[in-house]
Each structure stands twice: as structure tokens, then as C-alpha cells.
Amino acid sequence: MVKIRLRRIGAKKNPYYRVVVADSRYPRDGRFIEELGTYAPLSDPSEFKVDADRVKDWISKGAQPTDTVRALLKKAEII
């Protein structure tokens, strides 16, 4: 199954994430299909940038967002 999920790239105690499309069998920080955006939870206010058109396209193809990504997309009013 293809999922839209977060991929951690930040340093220790300084999380920074990329929103990616990946096969659910791949590791969290492993191989991915496409990068859709970024999420910086420690900036004030938290910063969430994503390509809304690509997200909608992937969801229409059957990709499932994880719970965290789904909450972020709802907050950004994309889904």
C-alpha cells in the first residue's frame, strides 16, 4: 500500500520532516516515491508547506495519509 507520511531529517532533539509518498513496506527514513512538502514543528508557529495539487492527485490514486499527515492536511484545509 502506498502511504503519504512524514520522513524525519532533523537533528537530535530538533525534528524536521519531509512529507513523502512511500510504500508502506519501506522504512520510515528509507526509500520513497515522491517528496510533497515539509513540516517544521518547532518553529513558532509550526510551518507546514505542501503541494496541495500533488497530494490530491496521490489520494485520488489510492494513497492513504497517515493519521499525523491527515491531521496536518485537515488543519491546512487541503482535505
N, CA, C and O atoms as a GROMACS GRO file, in nm:
protein
  316
    1MET      N    1   0.083  -0.118   0.000
    1MET     CA    2   0.000   0.000   0.000
    1MET      C    3   0.088   0.125   0.000
    1MET      O    4   0.192   0.130   0.067
    2VAL      N    5   0.046   0.223  -0.074
    2VAL     CA    6   0.120   0.349  -0.081
    2VAL      C    7   0.065   0.444   0.024
    2VAL      O    8  -0.057   0.459   0.038
    3LYS      N    9   0.155   0.507   0.100
    3LYS     CA   10   0.114   0.598   0.207
    3LYS      C   11   0.180   0.734   0.190
    3LYS      O   12   0.290   0.746   0.137
    4ILE      N   13   0.110   0.836   0.237
    4ILE     CA   14   0.166   0.970   0.246
    4ILE      C   15   0.205   0.986   0.393
    4ILE      O   16   0.118   0.983   0.480
    5ARG      N   17   0.333   1.002   0.420
    5ARG     CA   18   0.380   1.003   0.559
    5ARG      C   19   0.496   1.098   0.578
    5ARG      O   20   0.546   1.158   0.483
    6LEU      N   21   0.538   1.112   0.705
    6LEU     CA   22   0.648   1.201   0.739
    6LEU      C   23   0.779   1.124   0.739
    6LEU      O   24   0.785   1.008   0.782
    7ARG      N   25   0.884   1.188   0.691
    7ARG     CA   26   1.019   1.131   0.690
    7ARG      C   27   1.107   1.226   0.770
    7ARG      O   28   1.126   1.341   0.730
    8ARG      N   29   1.162   1.180   0.881
    8ARG     CA   30   1.240   1.268   0.968
    8ARG      C   31   1.379   1.291   0.911
    8ARG      O   32   1.449   1.198   0.873
    9ILE      N   33   1.418   1.420   0.907
    9ILE     CA   34   1.553   1.454   0.861
    9ILE      C   35   1.623   1.546   0.960
    9ILE      O   36   1.738   1.585   0.937
   10GLY      N   37   1.557   1.581   1.070
   10GLY     CA   38   1.615   1.676   1.166
   10GLY      C   39   1.721   1.613   1.255
   10GLY      O   40   1.734   1.491   1.264
   11ALA      N   41   1.795   1.700   1.321
   11ALA     CA   42   1.898   1.656   1.414
   11ALA      C   43   1.835   1.610   1.545
   11ALA      O   44   1.714   1.621   1.564
   12LYS      N   45   1.918   1.558   1.633
   12LYS     CA   46   1.871   1.512   1.763
   12LYS      C   47   1.803   1.626   1.839
   12LYS      O   48   1.860   1.735   1.851
   13LYS      N   49   1.684   1.602   1.889
   13LYS     CA   50   1.603   1.698   1.964
   13LYS      C   51   1.564   1.821   1.882
   13LYS      O   52   1.524   1.923   1.938
   14ASN      N   53   1.576   1.813   1.750
   14ASN     CA   54   1.539   1.922   1.661
   14ASN      C   55   1.469   1.863   1.539
   14ASN      O   56   1.526   1.862   1.430
   15PRO      N   57   1.346   1.815   1.556
   15PRO     CA   58   1.280   1.745   1.446
   15PRO      C   59   1.244   1.836   1.330
   15PRO      O   60   1.204   1.952   1.348
   16TYR      N   61   1.260   1.782   1.211
   16TYR     CA   62   1.220   1.847   1.087
   16TYR      C   63   1.179   1.733   0.994
   16TYR      O   64   1.249   1.633   0.985
   17TYR      N   65   1.067   1.748   0.927
   17TYR     CA   66   1.014   1.637   0.849
   17TYR      C   67   0.990   1.676   0.705
   17TYR      O   68   0.963   1.793   0.674
   18ARG      N   69   0.999   1.577   0.618
   18ARG     CA   70   0.956   1.592   0.480
   18ARG      C   71   0.831   1.506   0.462
   18ARG      O   72   0.825   1.394   0.513
   19VAL      N   73   0.732   1.558   0.391
   19VAL     CA   74   0.611   1.482   0.362
   19VAL      C   75   0.639   1.408   0.231
   19VAL      O   76   0.663   1.469   0.127
   20VAL      N   77   0.635   1.274   0.237
   20VAL     CA   78   0.669   1.193   0.121
   20VAL      C   79   0.561   1.089   0.093
   20VAL      O   80   0.480   1.056   0.179
   21VAL      N   81   0.563   1.038  -0.029
   21VAL     CA   82   0.481   0.925  -0.069
   21VAL      C   83   0.574   0.805  -0.073
   21VAL      O   84   0.676   0.808  -0.142
   22ALA      N   85   0.539   0.699   0.003
   22ALA     CA   86   0.626   0.583   0.010
   22ALA      C   87   0.542   0.456   0.021
   22ALA      O   88   0.428   0.460   0.068
   23ASP      N   89   0.600   0.345  -0.020
   23ASP     CA   90   0.538   0.215   0.000
   23ASP      C   91   0.542   0.186   0.150
   23ASP      O   92   0.642   0.215   0.216
   24SER      N   93   0.436   0.129   0.203
   24SER     CA   94   0.428   0.105   0.347
   24SER      C   95   0.531   0.004   0.397
   24SER      O   96   0.557  -0.002   0.517
   25ARG      N   97   0.590  -0.074   0.307
   25ARG     CA   98   0.690  -0.174   0.347
   25ARG      C   99   0.828  -0.113   0.366
   25ARG      O  100   0.915  -0.176   0.427
   26TYR      N  101   0.851   0.010   0.316
   26TYR     CA  102   0.981   0.073   0.329
   26TYR      C  103   0.998   0.133   0.468
   26TYR      O  104   0.899   0.170   0.531
   27PRO      N  105   1.122   0.143   0.519
   27PRO     CA  106   1.145   0.205   0.650
   27PRO      C  107   1.106   0.353   0.651
   27PRO      O  108   1.095   0.416   0.546
   28ARG      N  109   1.086   0.407   0.770
   28ARG     CA  110   1.042   0.547   0.785
   28ARG      C  111   1.132   0.644   0.711
   28ARG      O  112   1.082   0.733   0.641
   29ASP      N  113   1.263   0.629   0.724
   29ASP     CA  114   1.356   0.723   0.660
   29ASP      C  115   1.419   0.662   0.536
   29ASP      O  116   1.522   0.712   0.489
   30GLY      N  117   1.360   0.558   0.484
   30GLY     CA  118   1.418   0.487   0.369
   30GLY      C  119   1.367   0.540   0.236
   30GLY      O  120   1.337   0.658   0.220
   31ARG      N  121   1.359   0.448   0.143
   31ARG     CA  122   1.322   0.481   0.005
   31ARG      C  123   1.181   0.541  -0.002
   31ARG      O  124   1.092   0.503   0.074
   32PHE      N  125   1.162   0.636  -0.093
   32PHE     CA  126   1.030   0.695  -0.112
   32PHE      C  127   1.008   0.720  -0.260
   32PHE      O  128   1.102   0.716  -0.340
   33ILE      N  129   0.883   0.746  -0.296
   33ILE     CA  130   0.846   0.764  -0.437
   33ILE      C  131   0.855   0.911  -0.477
   33ILE      O  132   0.914   0.943  -0.580
   34GLU      N  133   0.797   1.000  -0.395
   34GLU     CA  134   0.796   1.143  -0.428
   34GLU      C  135   0.791   1.226  -0.301
   34GLU      O  136   0.726   1.188  -0.203
   35GLU      N  137   0.859   1.340  -0.302
   35GLU     CA  138   0.853   1.434  -0.191
   35GLU      C  139   0.746   1.539  -0.222
   35GLU      O  140   0.746   1.599  -0.329
   36LEU      N  141   0.656   1.562  -0.126
   36LEU     CA  142   0.544   1.653  -0.147
   36LEU      C  143   0.557   1.785  -0.071
   36LEU      O  144   0.496   1.885  -0.110
   37GLY      N  145   0.636   1.788   0.037
   37GLY     CA  146   0.647   1.910   0.114
   37GLY      C  147   0.730   1.892   0.239
   37GLY      O  148   0.804   1.794   0.253
   38THR      N  149   0.717   1.989   0.332
   38THR     CA  150   0.795   1.986   0.456
   38THR      C  151   0.706   2.022   0.573
   38THR      O  152   0.599   2.081   0.558
   39TYR      N  153   0.754   1.985   0.694
   39TYR     CA  154   0.685   2.018   0.819
   39TYR      C  155   0.790   2.048   0.925
   39TYR      O  156   0.874   1.964   0.955
   40ALA      N  157   0.784   2.169   0.982
   40ALA     CA  158   0.877   2.211   1.087
   40ALA      C  159   0.796   2.238   1.214
   40ALA      O  160   0.744   2.348   1.231
   41PRO      N  161   0.786   2.138   1.304
   41PRO     CA  162   0.700   2.155   1.422
   41PRO      C  163   0.755   2.250   1.527
   41PRO      O  164   0.676   2.301   1.607
   42LEU      N  165   0.884   2.276   1.531
   42LEU     CA  166   0.941   2.360   1.637
   42LEU      C  167   0.939   2.509   1.605
   42LEU      O  168   0.955   2.591   1.696
   43SER      N  169   0.920   2.546   1.480
   43SER     CA  170   0.912   2.689   1.450
   43SER      C  171   0.782   2.743   1.510
   43SER      O  172   0.686   2.668   1.530
   44ASP      N  173   0.780   2.871   1.539
   44ASP     CA  174   0.663   2.929   1.606
   44ASP      C  175   0.597   3.032   1.516
   44ASP      O  176   0.655   3.140   1.499
   45PRO      N  177   0.481   3.008   1.459
   45PRO     CA  178   0.401   2.886   1.466
   45PRO      C  179   0.459   2.775   1.378
   45PRO      O  180   0.544   2.802   1.293
   46SER      N  181   0.414   2.653   1.399
   46SER     CA  182   0.469   2.541   1.321
   46SER      C  183   0.444   2.565   1.172
   46SER      O  184   0.341   2.620   1.133
   47GLU      N  185   0.539   2.523   1.091
   47GLU     CA  186   0.538   2.552   0.948
   47GLU      C  187   0.509   2.424   0.870
   47GLU      O  188   0.582   2.326   0.882
   48PHE      N  189   0.402   2.426   0.790
   48PHE     CA  190   0.364   2.311   0.709
   48PHE      C  191   0.344   2.358   0.566
   48PHE      O  192   0.250   2.431   0.536
   49LYS      N  193   0.434   2.316   0.477
   49LYS     CA  194   0.427   2.353   0.336
   49LYS      C  195   0.414   2.226   0.254
   49LYS      O  196   0.493   2.132   0.271
   50VAL      N  197   0.314   2.221   0.165
   50VAL     CA  198   0.292   2.102   0.085
   50VAL      C  199   0.229   2.141  -0.048
   50VAL      O  200   0.158   2.241  -0.056
   51ASP      N  201   0.256   2.063  -0.151
   51ASP     CA  202   0.197   2.084  -0.283
   51ASP      C  203   0.058   2.021  -0.282
   51ASP      O  204   0.044   1.900  -0.298
   52ALA      N  205  -0.046   2.103  -0.264
   52ALA     CA  206  -0.182   2.055  -0.248
   52ALA      C  207  -0.231   1.976  -0.370
   52ALA      O  208  -0.300   1.875  -0.355
   53ASP      N  209  -0.195   2.021  -0.490
   53ASP     CA  210  -0.239   1.951  -0.611
   53ASP      C  211  -0.183   1.809  -0.616
   53ASP      O  212  -0.254   1.716  -0.652
   54ARG      N  213  -0.056   1.794  -0.582
   54ARG     CA  214   0.007   1.660  -0.585
   54ARG      C  215  -0.053   1.570  -0.476
   54ARG      O  216  -0.070   1.450  -0.498
   55VAL      N  217  -0.084   1.627  -0.358
   55VAL     CA  218  -0.146   1.549  -0.252
   55VAL      C  219  -0.281   1.496  -0.298
   55VAL      O  220  -0.312   1.378  -0.282
   56LYS      N  221  -0.362   1.584  -0.354
   56LYS     CA  222  -0.495   1.542  -0.402
   56LYS      C  223  -0.482   1.437  -0.513
   56LYS      O  224  -0.562   1.344  -0.519
   57ASP      N  225  -0.383   1.453  -0.599
   57ASP     CA  226  -0.360   1.356  -0.706
   57ASP      C  227  -0.325   1.219  -0.649
   57ASP      O  228  -0.380   1.118  -0.693
   58TRP      N  229  -0.235   1.215  -0.551
   58TRP     CA  230  -0.196   1.087  -0.490
   58TRP      C  231  -0.312   1.024  -0.415
   58TRP      O  232  -0.328   0.902  -0.420
   59ILE      N  233  -0.392   1.102  -0.346
   59ILE     CA  234  -0.508   1.047  -0.275
   59ILE      C  235  -0.608   0.989  -0.374
   59ILE      O  236  -0.669   0.886  -0.348
   60SER      N  237  -0.626   1.056  -0.488
   60SER     CA  238  -0.717   1.004  -0.590
   60SER      C  239  -0.666   0.874  -0.650
   60SER      O  240  -0.745   0.793  -0.699
   61LYS      N  241  -0.534   0.853  -0.647
   61LYS     CA  242  -0.475   0.728  -0.697
   61LYS      C  243  -0.479   0.617  -0.592
   61LYS      O  244  -0.442   0.503  -0.622
   62GLY      N  245  -0.522   0.650  -0.469
   62GLY     CA  246  -0.536   0.547  -0.367
   62GLY      C  247  -0.436   0.554  -0.253
   62GLY      O  248  -0.436   0.466  -0.167
   63ALA      N  249  -0.351   0.655  -0.250
   63ALA     CA  250  -0.254   0.668  -0.140
   63ALA      C  251  -0.328   0.705  -0.012
   63ALA      O  252  -0.420   0.787  -0.014
   64GLN      N  253  -0.288   0.644   0.100
   64GLN     CA  254  -0.351   0.670   0.229
   64GLN      C  255  -0.260   0.756   0.316
   64GLN      O  256  -0.147   0.714   0.344
   65PRO      N  257  -0.304   0.874   0.360
   65PRO     CA  258  -0.222   0.953   0.451
   65PRO      C  259  -0.222   0.890   0.590
   65PRO      O  260  -0.323   0.832   0.632
   66THR      N  261  -0.111   0.899   0.661
   66THR     CA  262  -0.106   0.852   0.800
   66THR      C  263  -0.191   0.945   0.885
   66THR      O  264  -0.231   1.052   0.839
   67ASP      N  265  -0.217   0.905   1.009
   67ASP     CA  266  -0.302   0.986   1.097
   67ASP      C  267  -0.244   1.126   1.118
   67ASP      O  268  -0.318   1.224   1.115
   68THR      N  269  -0.113   1.136   1.138
   68THR     CA  270  -0.050   1.265   1.161
   68THR      C  271  -0.060   1.354   1.036
   68THR      O  272  -0.093   1.472   1.046
   69VAL      N  273  -0.031   1.296   0.920
   69VAL     CA  274  -0.038   1.373   0.796
   69VAL      C  275  -0.182   1.413   0.767
   69VAL      O  276  -0.207   1.525   0.721
   70ARG      N  277  -0.276   1.324   0.793
   70ARG     CA  278  -0.418   1.356   0.772
   70ARG      C  279  -0.458   1.477   0.858
   70ARG      O  280  -0.528   1.566   0.810
   71ALA      N  281  -0.415   1.479   0.984
   71ALA     CA  282  -0.447   1.591   1.073
   71ALA      C  283  -0.385   1.721   1.022
   71ALA      O  284  -0.449   1.826   1.026
   72LEU      N  285  -0.261   1.714   0.974
   72LEU     CA  286  -0.195   1.834   0.921
   72LEU      C  287  -0.265   1.884   0.795
   72LEU      O  288  -0.281   2.005   0.776
   73LEU      N  289  -0.307   1.792   0.709
   73LEU     CA  290  -0.377   1.831   0.585
   73LEU      C  291  -0.513   1.892   0.616
   73LEU      O  292  -0.555   1.987   0.549
   74LYS      N  293  -0.582   1.840   0.716
   74LYS     CA  294  -0.711   1.898   0.755
   74LYS      C  295  -0.691   2.037   0.812
   74LYS      O  296  -0.769   2.128   0.784
   75LYS      N  297  -0.586   2.055   0.893
   75LYS     CA  298  -0.558   2.186   0.953
   75LYS      C  299  -0.525   2.289   0.844
   75LYS      O  300  -0.559   2.406   0.857
   76ALA      N  301  -0.457   2.242   0.737
   76ALA     CA  302  -0.423   2.331   0.625
   76ALA      C  303  -0.537   2.341   0.524
   76ALA      O  304  -0.524   2.408   0.422
   77GLU      N  305  -0.650   2.274   0.554
   77GLU     CA  306  -0.770   2.275   0.470
   77GLU      C  307  -0.743   2.225   0.329
   77GLU      O  308  -0.795   2.280   0.233
   78ILE      N  309  -0.663   2.120   0.318
   78ILE     CA  310  -0.636   2.059   0.187
   78ILE      C  311  -0.731   1.943   0.162
   78ILE      O  312  -0.773   1.919   0.049
   79ILE      N  313  -0.765   1.870   0.270
   79ILE     CA  314  -0.867   1.764   0.256
   79ILE      C  315  -0.982   1.791   0.351
   79ILE      O  316  -1.078   1.714   0.355
   0.00000   0.00000   0.00000
